[in-house]
Amino acid sequence: MTDRSGIICAGNWIVDLVHDVDRWPNESELTRINQQTRGIGGGAANVISALARLETGVNLYPMGAIGDDEQAAFILNECQRLGLPTPGMQTKTGIATAHTHVMSVAGQSRTFFYQGGANDALGVSDFPSGTFTDTQARIFYLGYLTLLGELDETAEDGKTNAAKVLQRAQQAGLTTCVDLVSIHHPRFQEIVASAAPFVDYFIANEIEAALANGKEPSGSQDDLIEMAQVILGMGVKRAVIIHTAETVVWLGPDELGRVHNIDQLETQEIASHLGAGDAFCAGLLYGLHEDMTPDHAIQIAAATARASLKGLTATSAIPPFSQLSVEGTMPRAIRRT
């Protein structure tokens, strides 16, 4: 693995159309849109954008599916602006680029209307054999499982198509990483279980981990550790990492795991929580790529997430790695039961 370098980020590419509205209307009522903004979102888009903003010098390779429309052009322009190559972006003719209409009321939560579009058409055929055998990349990231349409479907052999793609990457010598999205998918556990044996590092927040376990999240450290053990038992090779705003659990197949308590920002320092989980994932991927210890990788991940909270968009506030404020966390060892 030492002669490999680079990170492939594949999966969801979404254009977020954010509408700031006066209030949430009752049924059949009208409300006024005060301002509209546009940005890219989704697992692959946010993670690779965060990595690009860190300016670490690691080669980055975006992969995904877009339509042949204005939103696709916007995504490609954003990739160009971030210095990302685009040969891995597949154009799906006659299908809209995935997009989300976000209705945002000041001081209240946001409501999302999602059109899967080209994301739902991303399939195994978009990852031909040379994708992994001809690359020098070290890490293959796929996100989000459970929001990938065709890749989440189960094939005749009982594996999901995402599992097949991850298996190809793993067999070619890449380290595979996945994360999830907090969505109530009727086959959530099935999709996770199918992919798990072909995943080296499994990354999720407490809500997603609970959905993978088929239980309600409690947020307690003991519960996080128990959920990580269950997911690890599904076949994950190297580690399950579950993160909340306050805590990170890292559990591998060896006897000891790690729990970190994360330093918190003051409320007035937080501009938006949008994309904080993806920023955490980006920092973690960089730590894995650089063979950092679990404790150090978690510190980098937490620092990247903390930086993202200071911006209105998912990645706008993330500084170059040389300027990232990496504060110490308080790790403790845990023993597997």
Disulfide bonds with the S-S distance in Angstrom:
none
